Amino acid sequence: MSNEMLILIGVVSVIALLTLMIKGKVHPFIALGVVSIAVSLSAGIPMTEVIPTLVKGMGGTLGGVALIVGLGAMLGKIV
Protein backbone atom coordinates (compact mmCIF):
# COMPACT_ATOMS: atom_id res chain seq x y z
CA MET A 1 0.00 0.00 0.00
CA SER A 2 1.33 3.46 -0.87
CA ASN A 3 2.39 6.06 1.66
CA GLU A 4 -0.22 8.50 0.41
CA MET A 5 -3.00 5.99 0.98
CA LEU A 6 -1.80 5.26 4.54
CA ILE A 7 -1.67 8.99 5.31
CA LEU A 8 -5.19 9.39 3.92
CA ILE A 9 -6.40 6.49 6.09
CA GLY A 10 -4.78 8.14 9.12
CA VAL A 11 -6.42 11.51 8.46
CA VAL A 12 -9.83 9.93 7.86
CA SER A 13 -9.48 7.85 11.03
CA VAL A 14 -8.77 10.94 13.16
CA ILE A 15 -11.80 12.69 11.68
CA ALA A 16 -13.95 9.59 12.27
CA LEU A 17 -12.71 9.30 15.85
CA LEU A 18 -13.48 12.92 16.64
CA THR A 19 -16.88 12.67 14.97
CA LEU A 20 -17.81 9.56 16.94
CA MET A 21 -16.80 11.12 20.26
CA ILE A 22 -18.03 14.68 19.78
CA LYS A 23 -21.11 14.35 17.58
CA GLY A 24 -22.04 10.75 18.34
CA LYS A 25 -21.36 10.96 22.11
CA VAL A 26 -19.72 7.50 21.96
CA HIS A 27 -17.44 6.54 24.85
CA PRO A 28 -13.79 7.18 23.84
CA PHE A 29 -12.69 3.58 24.51
CA ILE A 30 -15.44 2.19 22.27
CA ALA A 31 -14.71 4.79 19.57
CA LEU A 32 -10.98 3.93 19.65
CA GLY A 33 -11.78 0.25 19.30
CA VAL A 34 -14.14 0.72 16.38
CA VAL A 35 -11.82 3.10 14.52
CA SER A 36 -8.80 0.87 15.21
CA ILE A 37 -10.52 -2.14 13.71
CA ALA A 38 -11.63 -0.10 10.69
CA VAL A 39 -8.11 1.27 10.15
CA SER A 40 -6.48 -2.14 10.44
CA LEU A 41 -8.88 -3.66 7.92
CA SER A 42 -8.54 -0.76 5.49
CA ALA A 43 -4.73 -0.88 5.79
CA GLY A 44 -4.76 -4.47 4.58
CA ILE A 45 -4.10 -6.42 7.77
CA PRO A 46 -5.63 -9.92 7.44
CA MET A 47 -8.79 -10.54 9.48
CA THR A 48 -7.04 -13.22 11.57
CA GLU A 49 -4.35 -10.72 12.65
CA VAL A 50 -6.60 -7.77 13.53
CA ILE A 51 -7.51 -8.65 17.12
CA PRO A 52 -4.04 -9.92 18.17
CA THR A 53 -2.50 -6.74 16.75
CA LEU A 54 -4.98 -4.54 18.64
CA VAL A 55 -4.45 -6.43 21.90
CA LYS A 56 -0.68 -6.16 21.56
CA GLY A 57 -0.82 -2.44 20.75
CA MET A 58 -3.34 -1.47 23.42
CA GLY A 59 -1.67 -3.68 26.01
CA GLY A 60 1.68 -2.00 25.50
CA THR A 61 0.17 1.47 25.68
CA LEU A 62 -1.99 0.76 28.73
CA GLY A 63 0.96 -0.91 30.48
CA GLY A 64 3.07 2.23 30.10
CA VAL A 65 0.24 4.51 31.23
CA ALA A 66 -0.53 2.32 34.25
CA LEU A 67 3.07 2.61 35.41
CA ILE A 68 2.99 6.41 35.19
CA VAL A 69 -0.38 6.62 36.97
CA GLY A 70 0.80 4.27 39.73
CA LEU A 71 4.00 6.21 40.34
CA GLY A 72 2.07 9.49 40.28
CA ALA A 73 -0.38 8.15 42.89
CA MET A 74 2.47 7.09 45.16
CA LEU A 75 4.17 10.46 44.80
CA GLY A 76 0.86 12.23 45.50
CA LYS A 77 0.39 10.16 48.66
CA ILE A 78 3.89 11.04 49.87
CA VAL A 79 3.34 14.77 49.27
C-alpha positions, 0 to 999 in steps of 0.5 A: 500500500502506498504512503499517500493511501496510509496517510489518507487512512490516518487523516480519515481515522482521526476525523472519524474518531473525533466525529464519533466522540463529539457528535455521536457521544460514543465513549472514547474507549469504544470509539478507539476500538471501532476506529482501530478495527476499521483502520487495520482492515482498510490498511490491509491487515488480514482478518485473523491478525486484527484482534491480536494486533490490537491487543498487543498495541493497546496492552503495550500502551496501557501498560506504560500509562498504568506505570505512570499513573501508579508512580504518580499516585504514590508520589501524590500520597507522599506529598 
